Amino acid sequence: MRRDERIDDEIQFHLEEQTAKNIRAGMTPEQARRDARLKFGGVGGVREAARDQQRGVWVADLFRDMRIGLRSLTRVPTFAVTAIVTLAFGVGSAAAMFSVFDGVLLRALPYPDSDRVVRLYQLGATGARGNVSEPNFNDWRDGTQSFSAMAEMGAYGRQPIVGAGEAQLARVTIVSREFFAVMGVQPSLGRGFRAEELRQGGPPVVIVSAAFWKTWRGDASPQGEVIRWGTTSFTVVGVMPDGFDYPTQTAIWAPREMNAPQVSRTAHNFQVIARLAEGVTVERATADISALSRRLKEQHGDDTWMVDAEAVPLLEVVTSTSRSTLQLLLAASLLLLVVACTNVSNLLVVRAASRRPEFAVQLAMGASTGRMVRQLMAETLVVCLLGAGVGVFVASGAVRAFVAMAPDDVPRLAGVVVSWPAVAFAAAVALIAALALSVVTAVGVRSVRITDALSDSTRSGTGGRRQLRVREGLIVTQVALALVLLSGAALLGRSLYSVLTVDPGYSLDDGLIVGLTVSGDGSPEAQARQVALQEAVIEGLRRQPGVIGVGLVNNFPLAGGSGASGAFIEMTRPDEITNFSQFDLTDPRKKLMSGSAAYRQVSGDYFTTMAIPLLEGRLIDDRDTVTSPHVAVISRSLAETRWAGRSALGRWIQFGNMDGDLRGLQVVGVVGDVSEVTPEAKPEPTLYVSSRQRPGQAARASILVRGPVPETLVGAARRIVREIDPELPATVSTVSAALDTAVGGRRFTLWLVGAFGLAALVLAVLGVYGLVAYTVSLRTREMGIRMALGAEPRALVWLVAKRGAQLAVLG
């Protein structure tokens, strides 16, 4: 060992020994270490001890200055309360939106290693993402090495579930064998699916969510419990843990393999999720599945519409519908925070200007500029910390209000609270604001000259031209930022007004919407039962007092989805296509005669109840019975797209791929276009068939009831459905409620951005008022001299008002 190393070891030994002695003698650990360094640390130790002592002095000075600053603020309570409340409002709104942004968009999904779970999409020729056909899924699963597990899932929608209790609607999703492995979650009660259950014709079993099970059976173990939808009874074999909710709001998971496999590569019926293999990135997985998909396109040609594929993180998929809205709201809250900080800065500059004579006296008595700057920085830090502390409480209330008022399509709101990242954000804002505002006030103090300050105070009292310009610049900034927020709110308001005033192609007059879901297996008997139940409910509603119209459709325009759609083929005679093998769009002739349209099943009175105008031909009516030739009514956009310049009446169409019925449809009428999902959406070419002739497998239907006071029909509607079938659950809402849901996201964003804009405007107005009022108070002597020299009061009023108006206009 070298001599220097031995010396260092010896010094370290003595340092530790002396430190221990000092602690036993009653010193604090910090004092003990400093004393030991002074005795045994040599020159370096002395310097280090001195630095430690200086740091201790600085910390002590800081706390002392903060105590002095707090006492100083109590002497000017109006200034202190105004500054703290203003900053609390800005910090609170920003922290609240940051909490929502973090909880919805940034927080990991509640699954193990959720960042490795991805959604796989087929890409069409235009690059649009789409669901996946089962043959393509099978090829993906067998032909890639980038995923440790892959599963497909399909939505059955909300089904009427019957058991020991009252029937209720619950969302059912079918999932393939690796679904729970992909999610990394297994049932907390019971078990998962067994191999013998994952096959067609296997024992019918399901796994249910914790929320569904608590409502259904409480804390009981799922042993032999049976639920039923349709004509099939299912044994509950497992209950998922609390909080597992994928796909969103799913209550029941059933094996995909219990149904027959699908062989069409153009039937895009399934969503696909996968878990990345160890060490595989999303980019590598996308490249892998993209290369395979391009090879499949080359191999199958027109048999598949998939030309490419991509992998997208599941978190991005889940939050995609709310990302842009939350980004806009976070930006608006940050702008409001900037306005609040600007207002506080202006208050601090005004207060510093008013204390210039005080600073001059302190300088004359020997105080250093640095000492006064540190004192002002401590006061500013006190204001910012108090503002941030109050802001956290404001944020807590704002988050609760946001969660209560937000539209239903904002995901993951249930667990959003003011999180530690939000508190850290508020603290960071306070420190940054304190630093920035301290710089503003410090510049003012360092520029103080004794004679100038005293002469300023004896003349106009405004604090000098330079200080006045600083304050006016801050006011202009406030007004400008407030106008940015108000302009955004105005644009959103105009957009919402345009949505509410556009003609959607049907009447938005209020009415009652009765939702029915009739379970069935698609057999003729089940379809006949479905039609009988629907028509019995329609007839019961039609007999109610005040009802002027009742119509049924399988997908109400404002229901939140566009419903089923697909390809059809025009025929020269009704029996041209008699089996599905002839429904082949790869045949050039059939492809030439094909088109695509949304598919709607309606009752005869649907068009008149909805006030959808008849443009040509006739509507569906009582002549269209089960035994008569099947008819169709098409929308104007479909007629213009498929038969431009020609009459569509009398044309025969084959649309059997939608409902399994291969009987031809003859076009008997053309009606106006209807906007789906939202009133301003682009109308989709649509084909309407009789719900009596073509019930298909669409067991869900909405019955619209028009009457003078639809709310009074709610109880009657529920009673009618219950009397017809006690096991048939019904949902009842109004057209106005459906419209509110359709535009709820826009309206909510408008209200929040508008609130931020108004708050910013109020702060800007208060800033202008405070500056003008304070300037006038400091110029009282000047105003008196002007009046003594003959100036009229209204001229002085105009002098003051003109400057305030100039600042506002400039901003």
Stockholm file with secondary structure:
# STOCKHOLM 1.0

chainA/1-811         MRRDERIDDEIQFHLEEQTAKNIRAGMTPEQARRDARLKFGGVGGVREAARDQQRGVWVADLFRDMRIGLRSLTRVPTFAVTAIVTLAFGVGSAAAMFSVFDGVLLRALPYPDSDRVVRLYQLGATGARGNVSEPNFNDWRDGTQSFSAMAEMGAYGRQPIVGAGEAQLARVTIVSREFFAVMGVQPSLGRGFRAEELRQGGPPVVIVSAAFWKTWRGDASPQGEVIRWGTTSFTVVGVMPDGFDYPTQTAIWAPREMNAPQVSRTAHNFQVIARLAEGVTVERATADISALSRRLKEQHGDDTWMVDAEAVPLLEVVTSTSRSTLQLLLAASLLLLVVACTNVSNLLVVRAASRRPEFAVQLAMGASTGRMVRQLMAETLVVCLLGAGVGVFVASGAVRAFVAMAPDDVPRLAGVVVSWPAVAFAAAVALIAALALSVVTAVGVRSVRITDALSDSTRSGTGGRRQLRVREGLIVTQVALALVLLSGAALLGRSLYSVLTVDPGYSLDDGLIVGLTVSGDGSPEAQARQVALQEAVIEGLRRQPGVIGVGLVNNFPLAGGSGASGAFIEMTRPDEITNFSQFDLTDPRKKLMSGSAAYRQVSGDYFTTMAIPLLEGRLIDDRDTVTSPHVAVISRSLAETRWAGRSALGRWIQFGNMDGDLRGLQVVGVVGDVSEVTPEAKPEPTLYVSSRQRPGQAARASILVRGPVPETLVGAARRIVREIDPELPATVSTVSAALDTAVGGRRFTLWLVGAFGLAALVLAVLGVYGLVAYTVSLRTREMGIRMALGAEPRALVWLVAKRGAQLAVLG
#=GR chainA/1-811 SS CCHHHHHHHHHHHHHHHHHHHHHHTTCCHHHHHHHHHHHHSHHHHHHHHHHHHHHHHHHHHHHHHHHHHHHHHHTSHHHHHHHHHHHHHHHHHHHHHHHHHIIIIISCCSSTTGGGEEEEEEECTTCCEECBCHHHHHHHHHHCSSEEEEEEEEEEEEEEEBSSSCCEEEEEEEECTTHHHHHTCCCSEECCCCGGGSSTTCCCEEEECHHHHHHHHTTCCCSSCEEEETTEEEEEEEECCTTCCSSTTEEEEEEGGGSCCCCCTTCCCBEEEEEECTTCCHHHHHHHHHHHHHHHHHHHGGGCCCCEEEEEEHHHHHTHHHHHHHHHHHHHHHHHHHHHHHHHHHHHHHHHHHTHHHHHHHHHTTCCHHHHHHHHHHHHHHHHHHHHHHHHHHHHHHHHHHHHHSCTTSTTCTTCCCCHHHHHHHHHHHHHHHHHHHHHHHHHHHTCCHHHHHHHHHTTCSCCHHHHHHHHHHHHHHHHHHHHHHHHHHHHHHHHHHHHHSCCSSCCSCCEEEEEECCCCSCHHHHHHHHHHHHHHHHHHHTSTTCCEEEEESSCTTSSSCCCEEEEEEESSTTSCCSGGGCCTTSHHHHHTEEEEEEEEECTTHHHHHTCCEEEECCCCTTCCSSSCCEEEEEHHHHHHHSTTSCCTTCEEECHHHHSCCSCEEEEEEECCCCCSSTTSCCCCEEEEETTTCCTTCCEEEEEEECSCGGGGHHHHHHHHHHHCTTCCEEEEEHHHHHHHHHHHHHHHHHHHHHHHHHHHHHHHHHHHHHHHHHHHHTHHHHHHHHHTTCCHHHHHHHHHHHHHHHHHHC
#=GC SS_cons         CCHHHHHHHHHHHHHHHHHHHHHHTTCCHHHHHHHHHHHHSHHHHHHHHHHHHHHHHHHHHHHHHHHHHHHHHHTSHHHHHHHHHHHHHHHHHHHHHHHHHIIIIISCCSSTTGGGEEEEEEECTTCCEECBCHHHHHHHHHHCSSEEEEEEEEEEEEEEEBSSSCCEEEEEEEECTTHHHHHTCCCSEECCCCGGGSSTTCCCEEEECHHHHHHHHTTCCCSSCEEEETTEEEEEEEECCTTCCSSTTEEEEEEGGGSCCCCCTTCCCBEEEEEECTTCCHHHHHHHHHHHHHHHHHHHGGGCCCCEEEEEEHHHHHTHHHHHHHHHHHHHHHHHHHHHHHHHHHHHHHHHHHTHHHHHHHHHTTCCHHHHHHHHHHHHHHHHHHHHHHHHHHHHHHHHHHHHHSCTTSTTCTTCCCCHHHHHHHHHHHHHHHHHHHHHHHHHHHTCCHHHHHHHHHTTCSCCHHHHHHHHHHHHHHHHHHHHHHHHHHHHHHHHHHHHHSCCSSCCSCCEEEEEECCCCSCHHHHHHHHHHHHHHHHHHHTSTTCCEEEEESSCTTSSSCCCEEEEEEESSTTSCCSGGGCCTTSHHHHHTEEEEEEEEECTTHHHHHTCCEEEECCCCTTCCSSSCCEEEEEHHHHHHHSTTSCCTTCEEECHHHHSCCSCEEEEEEECCCCCSSTTSCCCCEEEEETTTCCTTCCEEEEEEECSCGGGGHHHHHHHHHHHCTTCCEEEEEHHHHHHHHHHHHHHHHHHHHHHHHHHHHHHHHHHHHHHHHHHHHTHHHHHHHHHTTCCHHHHHHHHHHHHHHHHHHC
//
